[in-house]
Amino acid sequence: MVKPVFLGIDLAWGDRNPSGLAALRFDDRRRKFVLFSHACLTSDDEIIAWVRSHRTPTTVLGIDAPIVAPNPPGVGRPCDGEVTSAFGKFHAGTYPANRVKCARPVRLRRKLERLGFQPDPSFRARSSGRRQIEVFPHPAQVVLFNLSRILTYKKGRLSRRRKGLAQLASHLRRDLPRLRPALAANAALRELCKSVITVRGGAKLKAVEDILDAVVCAYVAGYYWFWGKRRCRVFGDIRTGYIVVPYRPERLKPRAVSVMR
């Protein structure tokens, strides 16, 4: 039996910058996701080819970009306001999306639909099929890692970004293996997390950042496939736009973040 696969895409909104990609395979016997592939690619064609090479009959993509954004500029998506209302106190609000700003993710969604990846999030947990869903790493990290606020690794001096990425890597290695389903702390994940410390230069560190975000996207895709709405919330809908976020009220109590050593 072919194992389900969950793909994460940290999509660059413009097609001149690399996007992070990560692939997890689900081990049903051990109830674990296993990282087995990752990459940084630039064009839509490269991303589509990568998806083709990793897809199985049951594959869910978690995409960090607004794949459904029918609203014109100046009119916000309801889901963006709902996520900001729920997670703003953790500094995990969204930037407003619209059909002009989000032309690339909408275009990619349509290309993926032609490959059979349906964008409607209202599917039954642990069902077969190929799906694509919009996810958002920051609120997902708040819930999954039980944070008091988001990890800061997107902006600032290189040393500050590296410190924030080290925190993210620490949580990936420490927290996700304890959840159900777990993310196995295998050699591929350990080596990826270690690269936060070992790579030199801003461009290489940015590539690691994009891939780590893609791992979170892939995990959220698998988490939603496994639990459905029992432990996730779909903010919005397929008509106006939506974002899938792990949503466990008992884990929203903040705790201090830690740094990988």
N, C-alpha and C positions, 0 to 999 in steps of 0.2 A: 504494500500500500504506500502511495506517495504521500509524504508528510506535508501538512500545510506550511506555507511560507508567508512571512510577513515582511513587507518592504517599507522602509522609511525614506522619504525624500524631503530634504531640507532645501526647498526650491528657491534659487535666486530669482528675484522678480524680473530682472533683465537677463537676456540670453548671452551676455558677454562675460558674466561671472560664473565661476564653478558652483555647482550644487552638490551637497553631500548626499550620499546614498548608503544604505545599510540593509542587510538581509538577515533575517532570523528564521531558523527552522524550528518547528514545534515537535518536541519529543513527547508523544502522548503517554508513553509508559512512565517517564519520569516527571511529567507535567512541567517541562522546562522549555524555554526558548534558548536557542543556541545561535550565537553570532557566527556566520560562516562566510560572509563576504561584505566588503565595503569599497567605496570608490568616491572620487570627486570628478564629475563630468560637467560639461558646459552646455552643449546644444540640446535641443529637444530630441533630435535624432539619436544622439548618444544615450540619452536617458531612456528613450523608448527601447533601444536595442538592449540596454542593460536589463530593463524590466522583462523583455521577451526571454532573455537567457536565464532568468531566475524564476519565472512564473511556473506554477503547478496548477492542477484543477481547482485547488483551494488556495487562493492568494488574496491577501488584503493589503492594500497600500495605505499608509498614513502619510499625508502630504501636508507639510507646513506651508500653506499658501491658500488664499481664498479661491477654491475651485468652482464655487457657485457664487456669482456676484452680479446679479442682473440690474442692480440699482445704479442710477446715474450719479455723477459727481454732485456733492452737496446733499445727497440723501444717504444716510447710513444704513447698513444692514442691521436688522434687529438683533441678530445673534452677537454682533460685536458689542453692542450696548449691554446685553445681558451678561456676557463674559466679564466685561469691565466692572459691572455692578457687583458680580459675585467675587471677583478676584482682585479688584482694584486695591483693596487694603493690603494685599501682598505685593503690590506694584506689578501685577501680572495682567494689566489691561491690554486691550488690542488697539492697533492703529485702524482707523476707519478704512474700509475697503469699498471699491466701486468698480464698475465694468471697464472704465478707462484705465485706472491704475493697475487693475488685475488682469489685463489682456493676456499675459503669458500663462498664468496658472489656468485660466479658463480654456485657453487654446490647448494646453497639455491635457486637461481633463477630457476634452473631446477626442483627442488622439487616443487616450487610454480607453475611452468608451468603445472605440473601433476595435480595440483588442479584447473587448468583452468585460472590461472593468466598470461595473455599474456604480454611479456616484450616490445612490440613495442609501442613507444610513439605516433605514428601517428593515434590517434583515435579522433573522433569528440567530441567537448566539450559537456558535459552533456549527453553523450550517456550511455546506459546501458552496463553492462559487468564487468568482473573481469580483472584488469590490475595490473601490477607492473612496477614502473618507478624508475630510479636512480635520487636522489636529493642530494643536498649539502647544509646543514644549513647555513654555513657562508655567501656565496653570497646572499642567500635568505634573511637572516637577514639584510644585507646591504640595499637591495631594500625595503623590507617590513617595516623596522624601519627607513629608511633614515639615515643611519649611515655614519660617516666620516671614520671609520675603524671598523674592526671586534671587537666584544666583546671578551675579553681575560679571559677565565675561564677553559682552558684545562691544563695549566701547572703552576708551581710556588708553592709558599707557600699556605697552606690551607686558610689563611686569604685572599690572593689575589684571589684565585679561588672562594671563597664564595662571594667576592665583585663582580666579573664578573658575577656569576650566579644570584646575586641579580639584576644586570642590565638586564640580559636576562628575568628574571621573571617579572620585571617592564614593559618591552616592551610587553611581552605576555599579561599582564593584561591591559595595557593602549592603545597600538597601534592596536593589532589585532581586538579588539572589534569595532574599528572605520573603518576598511576596509570593502570592499564588495567582497565576503561574510565575515561576521564578525565571530570571535570566541567568543562565549558567555562567559562572565566572571562569570561562575556559581560556585557553591560551590566546585566542584571537582577541577577546575582550581585554585581557590583562595587557597585551602588547599595545593595543590601541590606547588604553588609558595611560600607559607608561610614556607614550610618545608626547603627551602634554608637557612632560618635563624635558625630554631629550631633543625635540625638534628645535631648530634654530631659525629665526627670521619670522617676520610678521605674516608673510604669505603662507608658509608651511603651518604656522600655528592656526591661521584662519581655516585651512583645509581640515585640520584636526577638529576644530570647533564645529564645522559643518557636518562632519561625519558623526561626532558625538550627538549632535542634535538629531541627526537621522536615526541613530540608534534609539533615541527616545521616541521618535515618531513611529518607528517599527514596533517598539514595545507597546505603545498605546494602541496601535492597530491590532496587535495580538491580544492585548488585554480586553479591548472592546469585543473582539471576536469570541473570546472565551466567556466573558461575563455578560455582555450586552448591557442593557439598562439596569441590571441589578447593581452594578458598581460603576456605571458611567452615566453621564448626562449628555444628551444631544441638545445644545443650545441652538435654537432656530429650526429650520426645516429645509427640505430640498428645493422648495420654491423660491425662498428669499435668501438662502444661504445658511450654513450651519457650521458649528465647530463641535467635535466630540472631545470630551474631557473626562478623565477618571474623576469620579465624584463620590468620595466616601466621607461623609460628615464626621465620622469618628476619627478620621486622620487629619482633619483640618486644624486641630489644635497645634499652634506653632511650637517649634523647638529650635534651638540654635543650630546653625550649620557648622560643619567641620571641614577641615582641609586635609587632603590626602598628603601623606608624608613620604 
